[in-house]
Amino acid sequence: MADFDLAIIGGGINGAGIARDAAGRGLKVVLIEQNDLASGTSSASSKLIHGGLRYLEHGALRLVRASLKEREVLLQIAPHLIRPLRFVLPLDETKRSPLVVRLGLFIYDLMGARKILPGTHTLDLITDEAGVPLRRHFHHAYEYSDCFADDARLVVLNALDAAERGAVIRTRTRCVHAERRDVWEVVLNARGQRDAVTARVLVNAAGAWADTVADFALRLRQKPRLRLDKGSHILVRRLYEHERAYILPAGDGRVVFVIPFAGDFTLIGTTDRSFAGDPSAVVPSAEEIEYLCGVVNDYFRATINGADVVWAFAGVRALYDDGAGKPQDVGRDYGLSLDQRRGVAPLMTVYGGKLTTYRRLAEAVLAKLARFFPPTQPWTATSPLPGGDFGYDGLAALIEQTQQRWPFLTEAHTRRLVGAYGTRVDGILEGATRLDDLGARFGADLTAAEVRYLMTKEWAQTADDVLWRRSKLGLRTSAAERTMLERFMARPSG
């Protein structure tokens, strides 16, 4: 008898989403991640839950429709991590026909099955505040809805929910070999310590590493199915005062997003470049940074360059290779490959996918694997993620309640904590009557109480886990404060 029903390799959004769905159906699950949760592509996205307006141009109607329907599902199960965001699309007849743009947005609204998010409106940029930061020759724009998400925390909370439903989450653990017989025997290495687990079904959800896992760990000799695509982003100081985002058509047919980020910053991205090499070593190039700055400078009055970049990051999208020529033309939909042979355990491989459709992907995986397990029903569309058990429009009220209960917190501190932990903020603050009760401070508003919570509940082991994936406080933390945090986390008691 196998130790687990399902062994999942890969702790990104797809792996965590599959683990959550499977555990909630009563299956015994182990999730294996070689680094930290969301340490790859899933923390290097544009942070958007969106239909993909530009995918309409490529005829990806099924993907757009599915993505649009997911926006409000995810908004309602994770209202602390996901928020509605209005996007301003300035009209530039040299790059896009206004009539074509309006038709695309009409289709976008029509396909969206919206019940919460408002539809498209026309803006007069001469009178609307959205026109203030833009160059004066932009007179009109369209404004439409999508959502912004904390991508890395979305991964962590899926893993947390999976764990609370019985899944075993093993981070910093590498699958070095998997022997396929009537069950899978998966050999693991966790910082030099080897052990093995057995599972009835193996799921390869390793993202950009999926072909590598298939080749080196599973010893499968098959044609590579992935096309790796590098996407880079930059962060600059806040470019404007309001809270809307911009979507800027570029001269090469792509679009660049300009998004308010972490209060004092603006997130700009992304690029599309073919990639070859180690996905863990990907960084933005000077050329990509120049490209992103150039697109922004075509639209904004204030010009930016590489010297204005306070943070830059890149991720590798694992796209299902459909034979398209240019990276931006490769489909963003996922592909699932079920390898079942008589007498040996099944193998499911996940190719591609995007942040917005991770939950639907997980449902599709479980549907394909249904023949191997007792009958179950989909459930994740209506069950909130940890801390998300409040109304989609209740974030402001929860912030106010938290401020009243712990009045020693600043408004900004309260807003960040509630935005990260939702109703589970009391797991950090319970029993505190003054700020000093939360222990040492490591810069910004990060306290020992929060770090302990992240270490005991959310698998954080390093300063990067805390500062860049569980939060973005690395933007406000000095080298000395980071060192203090590292020393604190290295203590046996944490």
Backbone hydrogen bonds, N-H to C=O, Kabsch-Sander energy under -0.5 kcal/mol:
donor,donor_aa,acceptor,acceptor_aa,energy
4,F,198,T,-1.9
5,D,28,K,-1.7
6,L,28,K,-2.4
7,A,201,V,-2.4
8,I,6,L,-0.5
8,I,30,V,-2.9
9,I,7,A,-0.5
9,I,203,V,-3.0
10,G,8,I,-0.6
10,G,32,I,-3.4
16,A,12,G,-2.6
17,G,13,I,-2.2
18,I,14,N,-2.4
19,A,15,G,-2.4
20,R,16,A,-2.3
21,D,17,G,-2.3
22,A,18,I,-2.8
23,A,19,A,-2.5
24,G,20,R,-2.3
25,R,21,D,-0.7
25,R,22,A,-0.9
26,G,23,A,-1.7
27,L,22,A,-2.0
29,V,27,L,-0.6
30,V,6,L,-2.1
31,L,168,V,-3.0
32,I,8,I,-3.3
33,E,31,L,-0.5
33,E,170,R,-2.6
38,A,11,G,-2.2
39,S,36,D,-1.6
43,S,40,G,-1.6
44,A,41,T,-2.1
49,I,147,C,-2.8
50,H,48,L,-0.7
55,Y,52,G,-1.5
56,L,52,G,-0.6
56,L,53,L,-1.2
57,E,54,R,-0.8
58,H,55,Y,-0.8
59,G,56,L,-1.7
60,A,55,Y,-2.0
61,L,59,G,-1.9
64,V,60,A,-2.4
65,R,61,L,-2.7
66,A,62,R,-2.4
67,S,63,L,-2.5
68,L,64,V,-2.8
69,K,65,R,-2.0
70,E,66,A,-1.3
71,R,67,S,-1.1
72,E,68,L,-0.6
73,V,69,K,-0.8
74,L,70,E,-2.8
75,L,71,R,-2.1
76,Q,72,E,-1.5
77,I,73,V,-1.4
78,A,74,L,-1.7
81,L,78,A,-0.8
82,I,78,A,-2.0
83,R,148,F,-2.3
85,L,146,D,-2.9
87,F,144,Y,-3.2
88,V,245,A,-2.8
89,L,87,F,-0.5
89,L,142,Y,-3.4
91,L,140,H,-2.5
92,D,90,P,-0.5
95,K,92,D,-2.0
96,R,92,D,-2.4
101,V,97,S,-2.6
102,R,98,P,-2.5
103,L,99,L,-2.2
104,G,100,V,-2.5
105,L,101,V,-2.3
106,F,102,R,-2.2
107,I,103,L,-2.3
108,Y,104,G,-2.4
109,D,105,L,-2.6
110,L,106,F,-2.4
111,M,107,I,-2.6
112,G,108,Y,-0.8
113,A,110,L,-0.6
121,H,143,E,-2.4
123,L,141,A,-3.5
125,L,123,L,-0.8
125,L,139,H,-2.2
126,I,139,H,-0.7
127,T,124,D,-1.0
128,D,124,D,-2.6
131,G,128,D,-2.0
132,V,129,E,-1.2
134,L,131,G,-0.8
135,R,299,Y,-3.1
138,F,135,R,-1.7
139,H,137,H,-0.7
141,A,123,L,-1.7
142,Y,89,L,-1.9
143,E,121,H,-2.9
144,Y,87,F,-2.0
146,D,85,L,-2.2
147,C,49,I,-1.8
148,F,83,R,-2.8
149,A,47,K,-3.3
150,D,81,L,-1.2
151,D,149,A,-1.1
154,L,150,D,-1.9
155,V,151,D,-1.6
156,V,152,A,-2.2
157,L,153,R,-2.7
158,N,154,L,-1.5
159,A,155,V,-2.2
160,L,156,V,-2.7
161,D,157,L,-2.3
162,A,158,N,-2.2
163,A,159,A,-2.6
164,E,160,L,-2.4
165,R,161,D,-0.9
165,R,162,A,-0.7
166,G,163,A,-1.8
167,A,162,A,-2.6
168,V,29,V,-2.6
169,I,167,A,-0.6
170,R,31,L,-3.0
170,R,168,V,-0.6
171,T,169,I,-0.6
172,R,35,N,-2.6
173,T,33,E,-2.9
174,R,189,N,-2.7
176,V,174,R,-0.9
176,V,187,V,-2.1
177,H,187,V,-1.3
178,A,217,A,-2.1
179,E,185,E,-2.9
180,R,178,A,-0.5
181,R,179,E,-0.7
181,R,183,V,-2.0
184,W,199,A,-3.3
185,E,179,E,-2.7
186,V,184,W,-0.7
186,V,197,V,-3.4
187,V,177,H,-3.4
187,V,185,E,-0.6
188,L,195,D,-3.4
189,N,174,R,-2.2
190,A,193,Q,-2.8
191,R,189,N,-0.7
193,Q,190,A,-1.4
194,R,192,G,-0.6
195,D,188,L,-1.7
197,V,186,V,-2.1
199,A,184,W,-2.0
200,R,4,F,-1.7
201,V,5,D,-1.5
202,L,346,P,-1.8
203,V,7,A,-3.0
204,N,202,L,-0.5
204,N,348,M,-3.2
205,A,9,I,-2.2
205,A,203,V,-1.0
209,W,206,A,-2.1
210,A,207,G,-2.1
213,V,209,W,-2.8
214,A,210,A,-2.3
215,D,211,D,-2.2
216,F,212,T,-3.0
217,A,212,T,-0.6
217,A,213,V,-1.5
218,L,213,V,-2.3
220,L,214,A,-3.1
221,R,219,R,-0.5
222,Q,220,L,-1.0
227,R,319,L,-2.8
229,D,317,R,-2.1
230,K,273,R,-3.9
231,G,315,G,-2.7
233,H,313,F,-3.0
234,I,268,I,-2.5
235,L,311,W,-2.6
236,V,266,T,-2.1
237,R,308,D,-0.5
238,R,264,D,-2.1
245,A,86,R,-2.7
246,Y,258,V,-2.6
247,I,88,V,-2.4
248,L,256,V,-3.0
250,A,254,R,-3.0
253,G,250,A,-1.5
256,V,248,L,-2.1
257,F,269,G,-3.6
258,V,246,Y,-2.5
259,I,267,L,-2.8
261,F,265,F,-2.7
264,D,262,A,-2.2
265,F,261,F,-1.8
266,T,236,V,-2.7
267,L,259,I,-3.3
268,I,234,I,-2.8
269,G,257,F,-1.9
270,T,232,S,-0.6
271,T,232,S,-0.7
273,R,230,K,-2.0
275,F,228,L,-2.1
281,A,278,D,-1.9
282,V,279,P,-1.0
289,I,285,S,-2.2
290,E,286,A,-2.3
291,Y,287,E,-2.2
292,L,288,E,-2.5
293,C,289,I,-2.4
294,G,290,E,-2.4
295,V,291,Y,-2.2
296,V,292,L,-2.0
297,N,293,C,-2.6
298,D,294,G,-1.2
299,Y,295,V,-0.6
299,Y,296,V,-1.4
300,F,296,V,-3.2
301,R,133,P,-2.8
308,D,305,N,-2.1
309,V,306,G,-1.2
310,V,235,L,-2.9
311,W,235,L,-1.2
313,F,233,H,-1.9
315,G,231,G,-2.3
317,R,229,D,-3.6
317,R,315,G,-0.6
319,L,227,R,-2.4
319,L,317,R,-1.1
320,Y,333,D,-0.5
321,D,225,R,-2.3
321,D,319,L,-0.6
322,D,320,Y,-0.7
329,D,326,K,-1.4
330,V,326,K,-0.6
330,V,327,P,-1.3
335,G,351,Y,-2.9
337,S,349,T,-2.5
338,L,336,L,-0.5
339,D,337,S,-0.7
339,D,347,L,-3.4
340,Q,338,L,-0.8
344,V,341,R,-1.8
345,A,181,R,-2.9
347,L,339,D,-2.2
348,M,202,L,-2.8
349,T,337,S,-2.5
350,V,204,N,-2.6
351,Y,335,G,-3.2
351,Y,349,T,-0.5
353,G,333,D,-0.5
357,T,354,K,-0.9
358,Y,355,L,-1.3
361,L,357,T,-2.4
362,A,358,Y,-2.3
363,E,359,R,-2.0
364,A,360,R,-2.3
365,V,361,L,-2.4
366,L,362,A,-2.4
367,A,363,E,-2.1
368,K,364,A,-2.1
369,L,365,V,-1.7
370,A,367,A,-0.9
372,F,369,L,-2.0
373,F,370,A,-1.4
382,T,379,W,-1.2
385,L,77,I,-2.8
388,G,385,L,-2.9
390,F,388,G,-1.9
394,G,391,G,-2.3
398,L,394,G,-2.1
399,I,395,L,-2.5
400,E,396,A,-2.2
401,Q,397,A,-2.5
402,T,398,L,-2.3
403,Q,399,I,-2.4
404,Q,400,E,-2.1
405,R,401,Q,-2.0
406,W,402,T,-2.4
409,L,406,W,-2.0
414,T,410,T,-2.6
415,R,411,E,-2.6
416,R,412,A,-2.2
417,L,413,H,-2.5
418,V,414,T,-2.7
419,G,415,R,-2.2
420,A,416,R,-1.2
421,Y,417,L,-3.1
422,G,418,V,-2.1
423,T,387,G,-1.9
424,R,421,Y,-2.2
425,V,422,G,-1.3
426,D,423,T,-0.6
427,G,424,R,-1.8
428,I,425,V,-1.7
429,L,425,V,-2.0
430,E,426,D,-2.3
432,A,429,L,-2.4
437,D,434,R,-1.5
438,L,435,L,-2.0
439,G,436,D,-1.7
442,F,443,G,-0.5
442,F,446,L,-2.5
446,L,443,G,-2.1
448,A,440,A,-2.0
449,A,438,L,-2.4
451,V,447,T,-2.1
452,R,448,A,-2.8
453,Y,449,A,-1.9
454,L,450,E,-2.4
455,M,451,V,-2.2
456,T,452,R,-2.6
457,K,453,Y,-2.8
458,E,453,Y,-0.6
458,E,454,L,-1.0
460,A,454,L,-2.2
466,V,462,T,-1.5
467,L,463,A,-3.4
468,W,464,D,-2.3
469,R,464,D,-1.0
469,R,465,D,-0.7
470,R,465,D,-3.0
474,G,467,L,-2.4
475,L,472,K,-1.6
476,R,473,L,-1.8
477,T,474,G,-0.8
482,R,478,S,-2.3
483,T,479,A,-2.2
484,M,480,A,-2.0
485,L,481,E,-2.2
486,E,482,R,-2.7
487,R,483,T,-2.3
488,F,484,M,-2.1
489,M,485,L,-2.6
490,A,486,E,-1.4
491,R,487,R,-0.7
491,R,488,F,-0.9
494,G,491,R,-1.1
